[in-house]
């Protein structure tokens, strides 16, 4: 299935990077699914705009927070077992 020239309104420019992904396997033929072997995940991970999009979404939705004291980001539910 090939869809061309279909541009819905309000598309995020960073996410649109994925619209140019070539045909790739997420599960290799005759193999069990393995994230480490997914061509799709590898391709997506190599796109800085998509990584930035995920970061922006997590930050804007409050899933990760910045600690000005340490200068680090962390998940809102992260707990340090050492404390």
Buried (B, 14 or more C-beta within 10 A) or exposed (E): EEEEEEEEEEEEEBEEBBEEEEEEEEEEEEEEEEEEBBBBBEBBEEBEEBBEBEEEBBEEEEEBEEEEEEEEEEEEEEEEEEE
